[in-house]
Amino acid sequence: MPKNKGKGGKNRKRGKNEADDEKRELIFKEDGQEYAQVLRMLGNGRCECMCIDGTKRLCHIRGKMHKKVWIAAGDIVLVGLRDYQDDKADVILKYMSDEARLLKAYGELPENTRLNEGIVGDLDEDDDNAAEDFIDFEDEDIDRI
């Protein structure tokens, strides 16, 4: 049996993410980049994102972030647009929740962007009609049932 000469296995690699707690500088978009919100994860390092410009794009998570930065539905990300494919983009950066709130406060994100929800979509219309979904039964109706 060969001797282990490394510093440890996968449990050591899991504990390396200690730098997340400290504050980092807020990064704004540049030319060829766009803000987006993750609609759903597709697997294989890909996700479907709705960009702020109104285009739904298939996004690829870059290798530096793959298996190190966890992205879920509803997260705000910075994507790099491709010159040769308009319907695809690359995820460059994931914004933490406090950074996303700052972006919204600075006016970089539109006001109708929902930040704290896992499921993204136009749920405002459903919330307004929630009271109409219930049926009122009279006591006589309940006795017949």
C-alpha positions in Angstrom: 0.0 0.0 0.0 1.5 3.4 -1.0 1.9 6.1 1.6 -0.3 9.2 1.5 2.0 12.1 0.6 -0.6 14.8 0.1 -2.1 17.2 2.6 -5.5 15.5 2.8 -8.5 14.5 0.9 -11.8 15.9 -0.1 -12.8 16.8 3.5 -9.8 19.2 3.5 -10.9 20.8 0.3 -14.4 21.3 1.6 -13.2 23.5 4.5 -11.3 26.0 2.3 -14.1 28.5 1.8 -13.3 30.7 4.8 -12.9 34.0 2.8 -16.7 34.3 2.1 -17.4 36.2 5.4 -15.3 39.2 4.6 -16.7 42.1 2.6 -15.7 42.4 -1.0 -15.8 45.4 -3.4 -19.0 45.7 -5.3 -18.4 44.9 -9.0 -20.6 46.7 -11.6 -21.2 45.6 -15.1 -18.9 46.7 -18.0 -19.3 46.5 -21.8 -20.2 43.0 -22.9 -21.6 42.1 -19.5 -25.2 42.1 -18.1 -27.0 41.4 -14.9 -29.2 38.4 -14.8 -31.4 36.4 -12.4 -31.2 32.6 -12.5 -34.5 31.0 -13.5 -33.5 27.4 -13.1 -30.5 25.2 -12.8 -30.0 22.7 -15.7 -27.1 20.6 -14.5 -23.7 20.1 -16.1 -22.6 23.6 -15.0 -25.4 25.3 -16.9 -28.4 27.4 -15.9 -31.2 29.3 -17.5 -31.1 33.1 -16.7 -33.3 36.0 -17.5 -31.1 39.0 -18.3 -32.1 42.5 -17.3 -32.3 43.4 -20.9 -35.3 41.0 -21.2 -33.5 38.1 -23.0 -33.6 34.6 -21.7 -30.2 33.0 -22.1 -28.5 29.7 -21.5 -25.6 30.4 -19.2 -22.5 28.4 -18.6 -20.9 28.5 -15.1 -17.1 29.2 -15.5 -14.7 26.6 -14.2 -13.3 28.9 -11.4 -16.8 29.0 -9.9 -17.8 25.4 -10.7 -18.2 23.4 -7.4 -16.9 26.3 -5.4 -19.7 28.9 -5.6 -23.2 27.4 -5.3 -25.8 29.0 -7.5 -29.5 28.5 -7.0 -32.7 29.7 -8.7 -33.4 33.3 -7.9 -29.8 34.4 -7.5 -28.5 37.5 -9.1 -25.4 36.9 -11.3 -23.2 38.9 -13.6 -23.0 37.2 -17.1 -20.6 37.9 -19.9 -22.3 38.1 -23.3 -20.9 36.3 -26.3 -20.3 38.1 -29.5 -21.0 35.1 -31.7 -24.0 33.7 -29.8 -26.7 36.0 -28.5 -28.8 33.3 -26.8 -25.8 32.0 -24.6 -23.7 33.7 -21.9 -21.1 32.8 -19.3 -21.7 33.4 -15.5 -18.8 35.5 -14.3 -19.8 36.4 -10.7 -22.6 35.5 -8.2 -23.8 38.4 -6.1 -24.5 37.8 -2.4 -27.9 38.9 -1.1 -26.6 42.1 0.5 -24.7 43.0 -2.8 -27.9 42.4 -4.8 -29.8 44.7 -2.5 -27.1 47.4 -3.0 -27.3 47.0 -6.8 -31.1 47.5 -6.6 -30.6 50.6 -4.4 -28.1 52.1 -6.8 -30.6 51.6 -9.7 -28.5 49.0 -11.5 -31.4 46.5 -11.2 -35.0 47.3 -12.1 -37.4 47.8 -9.2 -39.6 44.8 -10.2 -36.7 42.4 -9.6 -37.4 40.0 -6.8 -34.3 39.2 -4.8 -35.2 36.9 -1.9 -37.2 34.2 -3.7 -36.1 30.9 -5.0 -38.8 30.6 -7.7 -38.6 33.4 -10.2 -41.6 34.6 -12.3 -44.5 36.9 -12.4 -46.3 35.9 -9.2 -47.7 39.4 -8.6 -50.8 38.6 -10.6 -51.5 35.4 -8.6 -51.2 37.3 -5.3 -53.8 39.8 -6.2 -56.4 37.2 -7.1 -55.7 34.9 -4.1 -58.9 35.9 -2.3 -61.0 35.0 -5.3 -59.6 31.4 -5.3 -61.7 30.4 -2.3 -65.3 29.4 -2.4 -67.7 30.5 0.3 -70.0 27.7 1.5 -73.2 28.3 3.4 -74.1 26.0 6.3 -76.8 24.4 4.2 -74.3 23.5 1.4 -72.0 21.8 3.9 -74.9 19.7 5.2 -75.7 18.5 1.7 -72.1 17.4 1.2 
